[in-house]
């Protein structure tokens, strides 16, 4: 803060904030010292230029920046906070990845979120799920309901709807009623179900997964990228066939527990939500076009190419149109 001598008093000239290129100092841009510094206040009159969230010509008082919840987010030039607040988001899976994704979505400004999960909280979830407690585990509460309630506590205007279902059980148009989908699943069949309902409807689908200290994120941005099924191999298909055997939904097979820890989960969830922010803000050119792979043990990350499969049933190219 620079000081200018003027008579017996001292006027403190307050520079405008960095983003306010159109701010001009008026006579109210200076303050006189008072006995109690806590009552010191500076006003700015802003010209039409400036953050779009504030009306031109309003008087901005000292400390006004701290009153805007997303003031620091607005300094990230490409984020569109208005669109983020209006986006209708679907999160499928309320386990470790779902916990982190929900936290990141709400803190980033998303306010309309649906959360789907059929499972209950158990004690072994507590090493990597910030919204779950020992009480939730003892009471065997539904994950979706616990996460929806506690994530909503992060922002009073957040509207989060919990659905205690398998995603495959929900009505045909449920997934397509959303603008963007984030998958936080360890179930391949559910992933493919989401893929089959998002890609044809041109709904972006951001799929995340972890295994121990490795993880991956793949963004399906129809029609520009391959879909999830394009990257499936015979091993994947055999797993799906087991889950969808002729014995019906009660058929079970041994599915071993997988290693999981919170730091890898946090990284993958952060990448998922960051890609969602790019899509929502209208910057599809910045979005991942292949698979992001992360290895925490080796401290490396890579982007692995995923080819479009011309025989993929989701968006297969007719033989007569192939070159």
N, C-alpha and C positions, 0 to 999 in steps of 0.2 A: 504494500500500500504506500503510495507516494504522498508526501505532505507539502502543502503550499502555505507559506507565511502570508498572512493577510491581517494587517493591523495588529491588535493585541491577541487576537484569537488564532487558532490554527484550524484550517479546513483540511479534512482528509478526503482526498479524491479517490473514489472507489472505481477501479477498472471494471468494465463489463465482463461477464463470463466469456470463455473462449468461443462458444458457439454463437454468441449474439453479435454477429458482424454488423447488424443493422441497428444496434443500440446506440443511442446518443445520450450524452449526459445533459440533463436539464438542471435547473437551479436546485432541484431536489436531489441531485447526484452527490452533494457534499453534505457532510455532517459536522456539527460542532461538538467538541468534547463535553461530556457531562460528568458529574461527580460519580455517578454509578454507570459503569461501562455496560452493564447488562441491559440498559435501556437504549443503547446506541442502535440506530436503525437507518438504513440507506434505502432510497427508492430509485427505481429506474423506470423511465418511460420508454417503451419499446416501439420501434417503427414496425411497419408491416412485415419485414423480414425477421426470421427467428424460428424457433421450434413450432411446427404446425399445431401442436397440441394446445398452444396458448393463443388467445385472441389478440390481435394487434391493438395497440393503444391502451392495454391494461397496465396498471402500475404494479411493478414487481418489487416486493419488499425484501429486505435482508433476510436470508435464510429460506427464501421461497424454493430454492433448489432442493432443499432437504425435505420439503413437503410432497414432492413428486416421487412416488414409489419407484417409478421406472426411469428416473432422471439419468442414472448411469447407463441404463440400457439404450436410451435415446442417443447417447454419445457414440454408440456403434452405428455408423452411418447407414448401413444397409438393413437394419431391423425395422420392420413396419409394425409398431406396437398396436396400432388400431386394428390391423388385420389379425394379428396374433390374438387379441382379446375376443375376436368374433369367430375364430375358426372352431369348427365342430370336430373334436378329436376323439378317436376310439383307441383305447389301450386294451390289448388282449393279453392277460396274464398278470397276476398280482403277487408274484413271488419276488425273489431278490431283484431281478432286473426291473420288474414292474414297480417295485417300491421306489427305486432310484429314478426311473423315468417319470413317474407321477410327481415326485418332488421337484425334478427339474422343469417339468411342464408348468406347474403352478407358479414356481418362482420366476419363470421366464415370461409369464403374462397370459398363458392360456387359461381361459375361464369356462369353457364348455367342454367337459370331458365325460365320456362313458368308459366304464371299467368293467371288464368281463373276466370272471374266474369262478370255477366251481369248487375249489379246494378250501380246506380249513387250515388254520395256523397250527403248527407243531413246534416243539421246542428246538428241533434242529434247524429251523428257519432263522433263529435269533442271532446267528453269527453274521448275518449279512442283510437283514431287513430292518431298516430304521423305524418303520411304522408299527412293527409288531412288538408286543410285550410278553412277559411271562404270564400275565393274567389272560391275555388273548389265547395263549397256548393252553393254559389249564382249562379255559372255557370252550376250547375248540371252536373259536369264532371263525366265520367265513372271511377269507383273505380280502375279497373284493369290498366287503362292507367295512372292514377295519381300515383299509387303505383309503377308501373314499372319505370316510369320516375324518381321519387324521390329516389327510392332504388338504381337505377343505378348510381345516383350522389354520392353514398357512395364509389364507386370503379370504376375507369375509364375503367377497363377491364371486367366489368360485362356485360354479354349479357342477357338481360331480355326481353322476348316477352310477350306482353299483348294480351289476346284473350277476346273480349267482347261477351261472349256467355254463355248460360247454358251449363254445362259440358255434358249433355245428347245430345246436338245438334251437338257436334263435331264428326268428322269421327271415324269410328269403331276402327282404329288403333292408334288414337291420344294418348290415355293414355298409351298404351303399347310401345310407342316410348320413354318412359322415364325410368330411372333407379330406381327412388323412388318417391313416391307421398305423399304429406302432405295435409290432408283435414282440412280446416278451415271453416266449414259450420254449419248452423243451420237448414239445410234441410235434413231430413232423407232420402227422395227418392234419392237425389243426392249422399248421402253417400253410399247407397246401390248400386247405379250405378257404383261408383268407385270401390267398393268392388268386384262387379261382373266382372270387367275388369282387376283387379290387381291380385286377388288370383289365378285364373286359369293360368295367365301368369307368376306366381312366382315373382311378383313385390312387394316389401315391401310397405305397406300403413300405414301411421301414422295418425290416426284420433284424432282430438282434439275438445273439446267443453266446453263451460262455461254457467253457469246460476247464475247470481248474484255473490256471493262470493264463489261458488263451481265450480269445473271443473274436467275434466277427460281426460286422454290420453290412447288410446289403440293402440297397435302396431300389425299389421297383418304381420306375417313373414312366408309366405307360403314356404313349407307345414308344418312348425313346430308348428304353433299356430292355434287356432280357427280363423275363419274369422269373420267379423263384423256381418254377418247375424246369426251366431250361437247364439249370445246373444240377438236376437230380441224376443219380446213376442207379444201377441195378440194386445195389445194397439199400439205397433209400427206398426204392420201390418195394423191396421185400419186407421192410419194416411197416410200410403203409398197408400192405396186404395182410400182415398179421393183425393189425389193429382193426381192419375192416374184413374180417373173415366171415364165412357163411354162418358162424354161430351167433353173430350179432354183437351188440355193444357190451354184453357181459363176458365176452371172451377176454382172457387175460394171458399174458406171458411174462416171463421174468425180465424185468427192466432194471438193471443194476443202478444204484444210486451213484450220482456223479460228484466229483470234487467241485467245490465252489468256495470262493472267498470274495470279500467285499471290494477290494481295490480294483480287481479286474472288472467286476460288475459295474463299478462306478464309472470306469473309463468307457465301457461299451454303451452304457445308458447316456452318458454325456454326448457321445458321437451321434447316437440316435436322435436325441432332442435337438442337437445343433443342426442336423440335416433337415429336421422338421421346420426349424426356424427359417432356414434358407428357402424352403418350398413355400411356406406361408407368406414370407416377405416378398415373393415374386422373383427370386433369384435362382431359378432352376439351372442356370448355367454354372452355378457354383457347387451343385449337388454331386455326390459320389455317383459314378456311372458303373462301377464294378464293385467288388467285395473288399471292404476294409478288414484287414486281419491284424490282430494285436497279440503279441507274445510278451507278457510281463516279465517272465523269468529271464529272457534275453534282452529285455528293454528295446524291442524293435516293433515296428509296425510296417505293413506293406499294403499295397492295393493290388489285388489279384484279379486278372481279367476273367470275365464270365461271358461266354459266347451265347448268342441267340441260337436256339435249337429250331431249325426249320420244321421239325416234326413234332414240336411241342403242341399238345392239344389245346392249350390256352390261347395261343395266337399263331397257330400253324399257317404257313404260307402254302397256298394251293400249288400242286406240282406244276401246273401250267404257267404260274407266275414266277417260278424260280429261274435263276440265270445260271 
